[in-house]
Each structure stands twice: as C-alpha cells, then as structure tokens.
Amino acid sequence: MTTLKSNLWKIYIYKFLSEFYLIVPILIPYYESNGLTKTQVFTVQASYALAVLLLEIPSGYLADVIGRRKTLILGAIGLPLGLFIYVSSSTFWMFVLAENVIALANSMRSGCDSAFIYDTLIQMKAESDYKKCEGRSQSFTRFGSAVASILGGIVALLSLNVPFYINIGTSIFMLPLALSLIEPERKPLKSQNPLKDILRICRFSFTHLKLRLLMLFSAMIMSTGIVGVWSYFLLYESLEISLGYFGVIFAVFQLSSALGSSKAHSLEKIFGPKKSIAIALVIGINFILLGFFREIWLIPLIFLNALIWGFVYPLFLDYMNRLTPSETRATVLSVANMTGALSYVIIAPLFGKLVDMLSLAKAHIILGIYVLLYGSLATLVFMRLFPFIDKAQIDEAQIRDDSKSDIS
C-alpha cells in the first residue's frame, strides 16, 4: 500500500513538469524572430486547439484500453519531442507540426492523470480524499506555470532558444516518473470495435443526466476562464501596465489558482458542496465589474477569479468520477475536457468579435452576464439533481454499479 501511495507524489511532480513552460512568455517573440506573420502566429495556436479537440477522446479511450501508466509514458515521450521540433525549426509548417506533437502529448495526459489518481485512491480505499489529492495536483500544475512564467522571461535574455532547451530537459524527467508509476488494479476496457466503443461511451456521457450537467457546467467555467486569461492581457495593455510586469502578474494569477485548488477540499467542508458550486457565479460578477470600472486597483478581482477557478474545478472532477465506472473513467473525463475545448473554440472568437465591434469593457460585461445566466440555471438544476453530494459518506460501489448498467 505504501508503494502504491507513491503514485500520488509522482503524478504531482509529473503534472508540475508537464506545465512548466518557460516558453510561454517568449513564444510570440520567437515566432516573430522567425518571420511569421500575425495570421500565421494565431493559425499555429489554432492548430493546437484543433488537435486537442480531435485527440481528447481517442487518447482517453486509449488509457482505458492499454492502461493509464502506458498512456502517461507516451505523453512523457511526446512533449520533449514536440519541443525539440520547435527549437530546431524556423518555418510555419514545422511550428504547426511541433504544436500538434505537443497537443498529442498533452492529450495523453489530459483526463488520464485524474483517472489515475482516482483509481489509485480506490485501491487504497481512500476515495474520499480525491478532492484533496486532485486539488493538490492542480496546485502543482498552477505553481509550475507560475514559476515558469517568471523564469522564462529571465532566461530568454540570454537567447530566445534557451527556454526551449531548458524545457526539453525538464520534460525529459517526466519519463522516469511515468515508468516508475504502479498501475492500480482495475477491470480494463476490452476493445473489440474502438470506434463503436468511443461512440457508446460518448452516448453514455451525454445521456446520463447528472454527468451531462456536470460536463456542460464545467465546460462553461473552463472556457470562460481561458477566454478571461487572454482578455486580461488586453486589459493590462489598456491600463498601460509595463510589459515587463506581465509575467509577474500572470505568476500571481497562477499562484492564486494553485491556492484555490490546494484548499478545495477544506473550503468545500466550510461552504458545503452546493454553495461551493454556486461560488462560481462570482466569476461572472467580477467580469462585469472589470467592464464597468477600468481601474488598476480592480486587478485583485482577476486573482479572485483565478482562485475560484482553481477551487471549483477539482469539485467538478470529483463529482464526475463518482458517476463513472473505472474501466471507462479516462474516456469519460476526456469527453468532459473535449466539451470544454469545444466551448472555448466557440466562445473565444465570439468574444474577440465583441472586442472588435464594441470594446473590451463591453465584451467583459457581456461575458459576465453570460456566466451569470448560464451558471445560475446550471446551479439551480445542480441543487435539485445532486442530493447525494451532501451526504457524509458516499456509496461508491453502488454508484459504479449504476453507471455500468447505464453504459452497457
């Protein structure tokens, strides 16, 4: 049991390294130094989003069939490979290839890591600790991003290539971690017809009323959160904040999110599950305030949004895990992630269009109203459909048995 417990700290470090991107603060200058136009820059990033959207569910299905450990190993191999293609290239199409390889690597991890944590806890008979462990996992991820966002700008002073070389080195360490993981005991998904199996699991995910609500609600929070991240950089520019502070502000943002994730388990005990989910609506209020008042002293609202985002995400994952049988868990979580990615692909260009047509301030107000309307309706339905989450003890076995009958 002690050996199995080591899975937890190993996956925390794995996720820290997987998001330790020193290249993020210097990626745009790197593109420009290689002669890419603005259109090509955004096309490269769009290719990544599209690749993630297409790969999310197949990678989750692969984890259910061949095992979580093997899938995480593939992700650990793909990330340094994608970074190597980046730093050894200077053309648009090679950058597209690099982004797609990185998307493949990240897809192998997405959903699989959370399923791996949950399956480990099931074997340890400690499922009730999932929110605490997932929150800790998310905090490691955010902390990695925060540290990297500061260091990336510093080491780039030596050369724009240096952050890539360092990231290749840090990502290589993911492989021995993945190799040392112990696959938790579970009934593997037997694959006879992969396409049919994937469609069957997708149908289960979207026809299961509670699971569908959780996926749609979390997709809204995730997509508006990512849109918010990029919009904040536009806000900093409009407030005439020096570019040199962007990395520091983003680091504080990530640390705020990490704090919310790490305290998710404790905060849920204080507020209760239903009130905890309702707190997500504060994100919408903050967007509206940022739209009405363009003042630098409101920047703490951005950090508050990050904290709430980090707080509620582990809760959604916990509730989805409870409703999902182990042999299809990674695929179902990947369906949820894909739903969030699809929501982002739809909302992001609409938000950009609002900024172009109206203004950033009005776009923030409209985004906030959307979060409040969508979130309020989802919260009301959530409170009616989820009486079980207020119970001190959850009959996990019964939930899994019910899920198996639904998915068959």
Secondary structure as GFF3:
##gff-version 3
##sequence-region A 1 408
A	DSSP	alpha_helix	2	18	.	.	.	ID=ss1
A	DSSP	three_ten_helix	24	26	.	.	.	ID=ss2
A	DSSP	alpha_helix	27	33	.	.	.	ID=ss3
A	DSSP	alpha_helix	38	66	.	.	.	ID=ss4
A	DSSP	alpha_helix	68	87	.	.	.	ID=ss5
A	DSSP	alpha_helix	92	109	.	.	.	ID=ss6
A	DSSP	alpha_helix	112	123	.	.	.	ID=ss7
A	DSSP	three_ten_helix	127	129	.	.	.	ID=ss8
A	DSSP	alpha_helix	130	155	.	.	.	ID=ss9
A	DSSP	alpha_helix	162	172	.	.	.	ID=ss10
A	DSSP	alpha_helix	174	180	.	.	.	ID=ss11
A	DSSP	alpha_helix	194	207	.	.	.	ID=ss12
A	DSSP	alpha_helix	209	238	.	.	.	ID=ss13
A	DSSP	three_ten_helix	243	245	.	.	.	ID=ss14
A	DSSP	alpha_helix	246	262	.	.	.	ID=ss15
A	DSSP	alpha_helix	264	271	.	.	.	ID=ss16
A	DSSP	alpha_helix	273	278	.	.	.	ID=ss17
A	DSSP	three_ten_helix	279	281	.	.	.	ID=ss18
A	DSSP	alpha_helix	282	292	.	.	.	ID=ss19
A	DSSP	three_ten_helix	296	298	.	.	.	ID=ss20
A	DSSP	alpha_helix	299	322	.	.	.	ID=ss21
A	DSSP	three_ten_helix	326	328	.	.	.	ID=ss22
A	DSSP	alpha_helix	329	357	.	.	.	ID=ss23
A	DSSP	alpha_helix	360	385	.	.	.	ID=ss24
A	DSSP	three_ten_helix	387	390	.	.	.	ID=ss25
A	DSSP	alpha_helix	396	407	.	.	.	ID=ss26
###
